[in-house]
Structures are given as structure tokens and as C-alpha cells.
């Protein structure tokens, strides 16, 4: 994940969730790692009203566009973020944000609604963007939560997700809960068979070892971040959604260990995007 000297891109359309994304991005830029160059903040406003003769955004005739530009400018100026810019670009928001993601450190966008239903802008960007995507929710999360939840399963994507979570936690002084949700039909069969009971115990021990090793590596890389492992015998999607009720952010890899080859967004990340009760970051 290329962060140093790169850009934080945020999509803005005047909606409450887009305003939340812009405020989050301004705060993120201000907290950037002290040992890395500060990123440029790029606010992207997609202008779909195009002058048919000139082929450019009809700024003078589009009152909504003017309101969005004024609101974004006021917010960025008030924050005093150095190296920020606001770009009004013609075309669909999804196309312009995907193009802006090519060499960005991360892309922030509002969910549009609390469910971020499949097929939405947020879901499409999470599938196709070239950088981590942070989806900002309407204010439904616990206001004072200081915990970042990250899904861990031993895959390369989950390792990058854990690194993202630790870096974010270090910036904001938060803790990290690394959760490995696992499920086996054997573990959920009511039986008096000692062999099956032993197998369930072995699954639990293996899960605990996997997440403990991941956390040990994370603590070594980020000694100033409190990283706690959890191995829970529940399917990963539901367990991460449940944990999101007391989190400021849930971080997931774009695809987990069991994802099909070629699948752009795994079932767990889709489930979390759809149901989480806090902001969500999808890392690839």
C-alpha cells in the first residue's frame, strides 16, 4: 500500500454521508504519519450537467454544483489542510473516483445510506478501486468508541488489512481488535462423540494460534499500538458486524483466504459493507 507522498481522495456531492467522508479525510490528512510526507487532499466533485456546446461542466447554470463547491471549499479552508485541492470533473462519479484511485493512498466516500446496498457507489468502488476504500456511514456508530476491528484469516489481504488498521490506530490513539471468525459444521453438531469434541478443540487452538501469530507480527511492527487477538467460532461476516457495534472502524481485506480466484470482492467484505454499524475500510 503506497502511502508516502500520495493522495487522499474523497468524493463529495453535498450529501450528509459525503460531508462525513470529507471531514474524515481532512482529519486523516492532518494526522498523517510524522515520518512520512503529508499527503495531498483531493476532493472530487463529479459534474454530470455538461454544456452541450462547450462540453464542459455548466458551473454557472448548476446551482447544486455551486453549493457543493462552496461547502467543500469552506470546510477544507477552515481545516487549513496544506496541499489540498478541489476538482470539478465531468462525468459519472464512479468513473472519476476510480480514475483518481490509481495512484492514491486511499479513497474515502460516503455510503449514501446506512445500508450501502449492493450495487451502490460504495460497493462498486470497494470492488474496483486501486487503493484502500473507506466508506463513511451516517452517524450510527458509538460516538466514543476508540477501537478498530480488523478481520484476520491468514490471507495476504488480511495481513494488509491488519497493517492498515494498526497504522490508522497509531494516528488516532486507538486500540486494535484482530478477530478471526471461523466456522466448521463439526463444531456446531450436538454430540457426545469425544472424537468430534477433540476436533472442535483443535479447530479452536489452531484459530487462536493463527490470530496470535498475526498480532505478534503487528505488535513488532507497531509497538506503540495495543493489538488484541480474538478467535471466535462464528462465521466471519456476522462476527465482524457484531463487533462493529462498539467500533470506530472495521477493516477487511478485499478477499479472504476462501475467496474464489478472480472474485473482486469477497463474501465477507460484501457482508460487512452491507451490514456494519460503523465506518468500513476495504484493503487490497
Secondary structure as UniProt FT lines:
FT   TURN            4..5
FT   STRAND          7..11
FT   HELIX           16..30
FT   TURN            34..35
FT   STRAND          40..47
FT   TURN            52..54
FT   HELIX           59..61
FT   HELIX           63..79
FT   TURN            82..83
FT   STRAND          84..90
FT   HELIX           93..100
FT   TURN            101..103
FT   STRAND          104..110
FT   TURN            118..119
FT   HELIX           121..128
FT   STRAND          132..136
FT   TURN            143..144
FT   STRAND          147..151
FT   HELIX           156..172
FT   STRAND          175..181
FT   HELIX           185..188
FT   HELIX           194..221
FT   TURN            223..224
FT   STRAND          227..232
FT   HELIX           236..244
FT   TURN            245..246
FT   STRAND          249..253
FT   TURN            257..258
FT   TURN            261..262
FT   HELIX           267..275
FT   STRAND          279..283
//
